[in-house]
């Protein structure tokens, strides 16, 4: 659909219609259809083109404008807007430039303000970086000039309407059925599990999948920067989200504050979507003070690297001796599940490690499962997650929970 047609009709609709927000979507569509019908008397279009034009106009006023078809396309997983004239999308792990572009920089700025205002966030020149979310749970990251040199930048990571379950990850080859069932037992037995991996490796997806194994009679508190988790199997659920400071620099609510608040909510488990800084010490202390079965995630290149990063995070929030920090980590976290994005763009669990304590002043890890590559076929990496033969040491947690594991190789 030619942009000049859309722009011309948008201007006409603004002149002719009362764009009162009280008008229902159905009424607004009817008014748009009437305007399009009148215009088409002198500019013939096919029925399909008329329908496309009506949708485009509606989305430009009450949706995400030209982004809406991309949001409605289930094959698109990420939308990257570098400026109002430059837009990239990701499908099946492959990035490509879209021919779409916004009519002006001002239109993109208006859309960004609409998105962030919908979740009570503020973004402007004095506070040019913000994380937000859409109604469907998709994650939005915005950077404005002068930080963004090309103009307003927005990245949208889409999430499916229905969260992926572990069986879906097994079908995709991200994990084996054996390892999936083993993790199910560890979640039921209240192992504290930390998910590590790089950007876009699938940490939130796996966190959602593991949360489906939590018994329905427990009370869960989730804590996130932008709410993304979709836990639907536990009715007794409290979801908390951070808040940025207002234009006066007041009113900020951090993850650290939310973790502390959650401890007074009598949770069975606490799920921290992602730790990035000093809140790591609060998360570890929660795990060490009776909140077994907690889950969290963080960015790293390997399970071992995650230990070093956790140490740095704790140090940024508390002045503690490194030996004390390592003992906190060694006693709080039971398992590290590491995800990687392979060269064929697939997301796989490549390592599952147990933290066995602290030895010689270092956090001790033993690898229970490791991804073994077996070759390549039609550009896809062939391989699977295989047990190393090491035996799980914290078997007492399974015994206390009355869980009898079937993964003998890992026990």
N, C-alpha and C positions, 0 to 999 in steps of 0.2 A: 504494500500500500504506500503510494507516494507521500512523503512527509508534508509536501506543500498542501495537499488536500486535507490532511489531518489538521494542520495549523490553521487553514482557512475556516474549517468547520468548528474548530475549538473557539476561534474568535467569535464566530456567529452565535454559538451556543452561549458564550458568556454574555453577549449582548441581549439575546432573546429570552434566556431562561433565568429564573430565580434560583440561584444555586444554594438555596437554603439547605443546611445540613439536615433539617427535619424531613425533607423529602426522602421517601424510601428509595432503595435501590431500584425496585421494580418501576416506580413512578418515573425515576430519573431515566431509566432505560427507554421507557415509552416516549419521553420527551425527546430523547436523542434520536430514536427511530423516526419520529415525525420530522425532525430537522433533516435527517439523512434522506428521507423519502422525497421531501420537497426539493432538496438539492439535486437528487438523481433524475428529476424530471428533465433537467437541462444537461445532465452529465450521466448518461446511462452506465450502470454497473450491473454485473451479474448478481444473482442472489447470494452467492458465496462471498463476493467482494463487499456487498452491503453488510452482511453479517460481520465480516472481519472489521469493517470500518466502525460499526456500532460498538463492537467490543473494544477496539482501540481507543475510541473516544471516551467510553465509560472508564476504562482503566486509567486514562490520562487525568481524570478528575477524582476518581475514588479508589483506584488501585495503584499499582506501581508503574504506571505509564508503560513505556515500551518493554519494561522488564517483566511485566505480568505473564506474557506467553512463555518466557523462559522459566518463570517460577512454576507455571502449570505443566511444564515439560518434565516428566519424571526421569528422563535420561540426562538432564542437566544437573550436575552436582555442585557446581560452584560458578558464581558470576563475579567477574573482576572488572571494575570500572576504574580506569586509570585517569580519565578526564571525560568531559561530556561528549567528546568526539572519539574516544578510544575504549572499546569494550571487548573483553575476552570471556570465553566460557570454557568449562571443563565438562567433557562427556567421557565416561568410561576411562577416566584417568588421562585423557588426551586434551590438551589445551588448544584452542583455536580462536582466531579473531572473528568477532561477529560483525556483520555489515551494518548493524544498528548503531545509531548515535542519537543523543538528546538534541532537541531543537536549539538549546542554548545552555550556557553554564548556569544561568539563573534557574532554569527548569530543574537541573540536577540538584542545585542547592535547595530548592523548594521541596523536592522529593526527600532529600536527606533530613531536612527539618521535620517533615511529616513523620518519617520513620522513627526518629529519636524521641520526638514528642509523645509518640504512642506508648513509650515505656518510661515516660517521665525522666528522660535524659536531656542534657543540654550540650550542644556543640557549637562553638563560635571561634572567633580569632584568638580570644584569650584562653580558650580551652578547646584546642583543635582536634583532639583525639578522643574517640568514644567507642565503647562497645555497646551494642543494643541487640534486639531480637525482633523478629516479625511475629505476627499472630500464630503462624504455623510452627514456631519454634526455631526457625532458621536464624543462624548467627550472622550479625552484621557488624562490620568494623569500618569506621569512618575516620578519615584524616583530611583536614581542610588546609587550605593555604593560610599562612605562608609556609607551613611545614611541607605540604604537598606542592611541589613546584609546577606541575602540569595543570593543577586545578583540583576541585573536590574529587576525592578518591573514596570509593566504597567497595567493600568486598563482602559478598553474601555467600555463606556456606549453607546449603540447603540440607534439611533433614526430612526423611520420609514421614508421611502422616502416621504410619504405624512403625514403631521402633523395631529394629532388626532383632530377632531372637538368635540364640546360639545355634539352632538348627539351620538358620539362614547362613551363618558364618561357616558352618560345616559344609554346606552345599557349595559355597563360594571357594572352599579350599583354604580359608584363613586359619582353620584349626581342624584337627582330626576329631572324629566322634569319641574316641577313647579319652583324649585330653579334655574335651568338653564335659564329658560325664564326670571326670575326675575333679574338674573345677567346680562343677555343681555340688559335689560332696564337700569340698573345702568351704564354699560359701555357706552351705547349710551348717557346717561345723564352726562357723564364725571365725574363720581365718581372716586376718587383716591383710587385704590385698592392695598392692599399689601397681598401677598400670603406667608404663613408661613408653615413650616413642617420640618420633619426630612430628613436625607439623603435617597434618593430613594423613597420618598413619592409621587412624581409626580408633583413637583412645576413647572418645565419647561413645562411639558405637559399641565398643566392647564393654564399657562401663554400664551402658543400658542393658546389654545382654546378660551380664553377670547379675545385675540387680533383679532380673526376672526370677532368679533362683532363691531370692530371699523369702522366707516363709511369710504367708499372708497375715499371720497373727502378731507380727512385730510392729513396732513404731519406728518410723524412719524420718530423719531430718536431712534434707539435701541443702547444700550451700554452694552457690555458684555466682560468678561475676554476671553472666547473662544466662537465665534459666534455659537449659537445653535438654536436661534429662527427662525421659518419658517413662516414669515408673507407674504402671497401671495395675500391678498385681497386689499392691499393698494398700489397703484402704486407709490405714492410720499413717498418713504421710503429711509432713510439713515441708514446704519448699520455700527457701529463703534466697533472696537475691541482693547483691550489693547495691549501693546507691552512690552516685557521684556527688561531689560538692556542687552547690548551686552557684549562681553567678557571683555571690558574695563570698564564696569559698567556705561556706558552712553546710552542714547537713550530711557530710559524707559518712557512709556506713561501709566498713571494710569487711573482708572475709574473716579477719582476726576477731572482730567484734561479733560477727555472726556465729563463729565457732564457740566463743565463750557463752553467747546467749543460748545456743543449742544445748549446752550441758545442763541448763536449768529446765529443759523441756522433757526430761525423762525419755530420751531416745534409746531404742535398742541398738541402733546403729546410726552412724553419721557418715554421710557421703559428701565429700568435698570434690566438686567437679574437677578442679585443677588447682594445684598449688604453684605459686610463682615466686613467693618471697617469704617474709617473716612469719606468715601464717603457718608455715611448716611446723614450727615448734608447738603451736597450739593444737595442730592436728595430731602430732606425735603424742602429746600429753593426753589428749582425749583417748587415743588408742591404748595408752598405758594406764588409764584410770577406769577400766571396766566397760569400755565401749567396743568390745570385740566385734568382729564382723564388719568393720568399717572399710570403706573403699575410697580411693582417690587416684589421681593421675598427675603426671608431670612430663615435661619435655626432656628428652635425653637421647643419646645415640646408642646406649646399651644399658643393661641392668647395672653393671659396675659403674658406668658414668652417672646413673641416677643417684647412686649413693653419694658421690662427690657433690652433685648438684644439691641434694637435700642438705648436706652439711653447710654449703654456702648459703642456702635459703635460711637455715636456722640462725647462722651467724649474723645475717642481715637484720634479724629480729630480736636477738638476745645475745648478750655477752657471756657466753659459756665456754668452758674449756672444750677443746675438740674431743677429748676422751669422753666427756659427759655426753656430748651430742651423739657420738657413735654408739654409746650404750643405749641412749634413747631410741635410736633407729633400730638397733639390734633387738631390743625387747618389744618394740611397738609393731613393726611390720613383719609379717610372716612370709609373704610371697611377693615377688616382682614378676609381672607378666610384661614382656617387652614386645612391641609391635614395630614392624618395619615396612616401608614401602619399597618393593623390589624394583629392579630395572624395567620390568614389564608393566609397571604401575599398579600391580596387585598389592593388596595389603594383607600381610600375614603375621601371625604370632611366630616370632623367630626364637624366643627363649622364655622359659619359665624357670625362675631361680628361687630357692628357699634361702631366707636369711637365717643362718644357724647361730648367730650371736656375734661376739667380738673376740677375735684371736690376734695376739701380738699387736694390739692397739688398732686393728683394722676391722671393719665390718666384714664378716665372713659370709660368702655366698657359695652355694653349691647348685649346679645346673641340673634340673630334673628332666626337662625337655628341651630339645634344640632342633631348629629347622635344618634339615639336611637336603641340599640341592642334588638332584639326580640327573639334571640335564635341561634341555630347552626344546620346545616343539612349537612351531608356528609362532615364534616370538614370545611364547609364554614359558615362564620358569616352571619346571617340573620338580616337585619335592614335597616333603611333608614334615610335620612336627613329630619327632621320635624321642622316646624315653632314653635317657643316658645310662640307666642302670643304677643311678644313685638312689638311695632310699630316703624317703621323707623322715626327718628327725622329730618334728613336732607332732608325732602321731597321737600324743596324749589328748590333743584337741579333738581329734576324731573320736577317740574313745569316750571322752566326756560327753560328746554330743550324741553318742550312740550310733555313729556312722561307721559302716564297714566298707572301706574302699575296695573297688575292684581293680584299681590300677596298680597291680602288684609290682610292676617295674619301678614305679616311682615311690614305692613304700618299702 
